[in-house]
Amino acid sequence: MEKQVESAAMVLSKISRSHLECSICHEKYQAPKLLDCLHSFCERCLVAYKKSTAKSSDMMPCPVCRKETKLSSDGIPGLRTNFHLMGMVDDFTLQEKLTQQKSFKLLCELCQDQPKAEFRCMDCPFFLCVNCREVHRRIAATTHHDVLALDALRSGTVSLRSKVKDEPPCEKHRGEKMRFYCETCKELICRDCTVVEHRESEHKFTTVHDAASRFRKATQERIVKVKESLTAHKETQVEMTKMADQLNKTDSLSHQQVIDQANEEGSKIAERESNIRKDLSRRKKFRLKTLQINGISFTKSRPQESKSTESSSTAEENMQKYSQSLEDKFAKVDKALVTLGQNVETLIKTDQDMHSVIDSLNEEALKDANDDRSKAAASKDKLSSQIQSTYDLRQQVIKELAKMTDAQIQRLSHALDTASDVVKSASDVDFLNLHSVIDSDLQNLLEESPANLHPGYPKIEFKSSDDTGLGELVVGATWKWEKDMSSAGNYLVRNFCAFTSGSKVLVRTDGGLCVWDTTNSSKTGQGVSGERIAMFPDNAFVSMDSSYVRLYDLNSSSPKSQFNLPSTIKQDGSDNDTTLGQPISIAHYKDKLLVIGYTNWQGVLVHDSSDGKVIHQLPISIKPDFLTSTSHGRMLVAARSPAVIEVIDSRGDAVVTIHPTVEGVPEGKQVGCVGMCRDKRDTIYVALLIDGESKVHVHQYSPYANFLGCSILDISPPVCGIAVTEEDRLVLAENYKMKVYETKD
């Protein structure tokens, strides 16, 4: 028995260290407070932590995961107390006492002389001796208390939990137990509360048991989805590791290929230079051979007599008088001598010119070879630099995303452990006390997409060429032009969006609505009115004009539902109407919800697509010129000028803000956003245009706002949007045509 008690004590010690100790003070929890991330800390520890980190802000980062929790005006004390964890600490402390060695005696907590305790009242709760137990039974206030023998508690056949925790007293109405739960206020109430502060006409309430039963089931369903998300994040973690390895391999391979190509080009240059020198050498040898065959040789220095001397000597010689016949022959000889002199002079000059050309060819060959070597070296350095910069950027992105994925896996795992434990083992009261915080965190986690990169992201490939340029780099997950598509009537493109699957896009032109297939450029008309369009689940889409939103099936020109757009709203804390202005953006949000932005209000409205009912009014910090949503239900909002993108969660909080920048923007010019979309991986695409330029900078960002890269595409403004098909085709609109780009794998 002693060994069993000792073993139990060791197990309890391990449990305490891993689950029941505050990670700030490393002691057992004292009044643990629950943060939005489901991490708990002692209240006093959080108060001290808040003073040292965020004294004036109402946002407090978690000491463990850094996720921020918004504090109410009550500060730390206003956070939910984790009564379930407190109960676990109390149960552990009690069990720890019960499993002490026999030498350690539990003493009665009511007697002054403190005799040995044999019982425990589960309602007070106190350790009692035999006499106090009898007194407890005789007193009217405690006669119905549940008093259990310590041996029964040690055996584990009965629960250690105090009944007081199952039906806590109401702090507002003395003598009343909190047996009801107000779903409107999300708090426990008593019977008197139901007729005073929480009347049925204004509040929806039910019994604690009914509420706990329903909410446990709903939370369990969320837990199943969070487990799926955890699996997806772990798969992403594996892919990140593979991508990092692949990036290292392609980096090393492309670097070596550039070096090899540079060496090969250097060999070609040397060979070409050598061939020129050999050809010149052969020609020099041919000259010498020709001269030798003809018995001609040149001295290095050979003085020449002047022509006048030659003429005078010839004249003197000609003073001799001969017969006419001889005179004629002498004349022919003299003429031949003159011709010989001229030919000799020509031969000498030709030989000199040939030497000059040979020297020039030698110099030119050397210069060309040196120039080519310089060009090849510059190309090698440039390509190596491009490889290195591409590698550095992509390695940094993969590392950052891997780190974020690891952190997200830890958050998901912790949330799952906490939620599963509360659902399975917490009392109804403790569960309902924590339910709203747990469900909110699970929902936020479900909205966070795994950072899945394009499969070609780690690709760095070198394609060689037969010149001093050496070749070019082909970087994966970038875009190249594939084709242009124009409308049959040469109509101006107004806006468009990509189907959720396949290669098609829905296009609004001045001539009406069309479905364009980006693979074969085919088009089909659709007789639907409306200025702005957005895709909707189940092969449906919405069309919006200044007054109406209409929901259509893809193959029908008749709306299956429609609703009027509001012109004004009432904001919280104001009795005056706020004029919305014209609708400027629309997108599917999640489930059957639509999100719409307006010209005169810095915010968005979330509508039920079936009847147009406004579900949420979400003020935001930027103008909603462009809207879309992630596959997990987060909202993406972009302002046109200056370009700013915000990722909004279901509570309306901006969890990520992106400020796109473009290098080398001329002074006085501004970078504007001309479109925004996301792909099937929830990668965010932002089309940016610099004032007066005809190039679009397409930035790519991860769901966590990590910059993934930029593609600069030739396109003429005005540009009216951007979309990425399910088959990874990038589509931009330029006046009267659509430009389609395919990704480089």
SULKAZI-V411936 format. One line per field, one symbol per residue. phi: phi as a letter, one per 20 degrees, with the letter a starting at -180 (. if undefined). psi: psi as a letter, one per 40 degrees, with the letter a starting at -180 (. if undefined). burial: # if it has 24 or more other ideal C-beta (glycine too) atoms within 12 Angstrom, else .. A space follows every 50 residues. Layout:
phi: ???
psi: ???
burial: ???
This chain:
phi: .ffffffffffffffffecddffeelcfgclfdeefemedbggfffffff fedcfdfedcfffedmfedeefffmggfffeefffgffffffffffffef fffededfedefelffeccceedfdceceffffffgfefgfdfefeddff fffffnecfefffgffcffffecfneeedcceffelbfcdffffddfcff fdcdcbfgffffffffffffffffffffffffffffgfffffffffffff ffffgfffffffffffffffffffffffffffffffffffffgemdbdef ccfdfffffgffffffffffdcfgffgfffffffffffffffffffffff fffffffffffffffffffffffffffffffffffffffffgffffffff fffffgfffffffffffffffffedffgfffffdgfffffffffffeeef eeefgegeecdddfcebffmqbeddfmddcfdadcdfgeleffeaabeff bndececddfepecddefecmfccfbfcepeccbfcfmlcbdccdfcccc dcffdcedfeabbfefdbbdegnceefdfenefdbbbfealdddccdcfd ceacdddfffcngfebddfcecfefccbbefdneedccefbffbccddef enefebcddfccfmfgfnecededrbbcdfemfedcedcegnddcdeeed cfgemffeqcdddfbeffdcpbbcffemdeccdcldbdddcdeef
psi: dddddddddddddddddddehhedefiihhghhhideeiiiidddddddd dedgdeiehhihedeehihhiaeeaddeihhgddddddddddddddddei iddhhhihedidegihieihheddhihiadddddddddhddedeihhiid ddddeeeiiehiddddgiihedhheiigeihhddefiiiadddeecdfid ddihiiiddddddddddddddddddddddddddddddddddddddddddd dddddddddddddddddddddddddddddddddddddddddddefhihid hhihiidddddddddddedhhiiddddddddddddddddddddddddddd dddddddddddddddddddddddddddddddddddddddddddddddddd ddddddddddddddddddddddddeiiddddddeddddddddddddehii ghihdedehhhhhiifaeedaihhhifiiihdiihiidefihhdiiiiie iaeiihhhideahihhhedeeiihihghiidiiiiiiffiiihhaedihh hiideiehieiiiihidiihiheheiihhdaiheiiihcibfiihhiide hgaihhihddeehhdihgiieihgdiiaiieefihhhhidhihhhihhae eehhdhhhgiihifhiheiihiheiiiiaeeehhhhhihhheifhhhhih iieeehhdihhhhhihiihfiiihidefhhhihgceihhhhiih.
burial: .......##..#...#..######...################.###.## .........#.##.#.#.#.#....#..##############.######. .....#.#.#......#############..##..#........####.# ..##.....####.####.#......#######..#####..##...#.. ....####..##..##.###.##.###.##.##..##.##..##.##..# #..##.###.##..##..#...#..#...#......#............. .................................................. .......#..#...#...#..##..##.##..##.##..##.###.##.# ##.####################..######################### ####.#######.#...############.##.####.....######## ..#######..#######..#.#..#.#.########..######..### ##.#....#.###.##..#..........#..########..######.. #######.#..#.#######.###################.######### .#####.#.#.#........####################..#.###### #############.#...#######.##################.
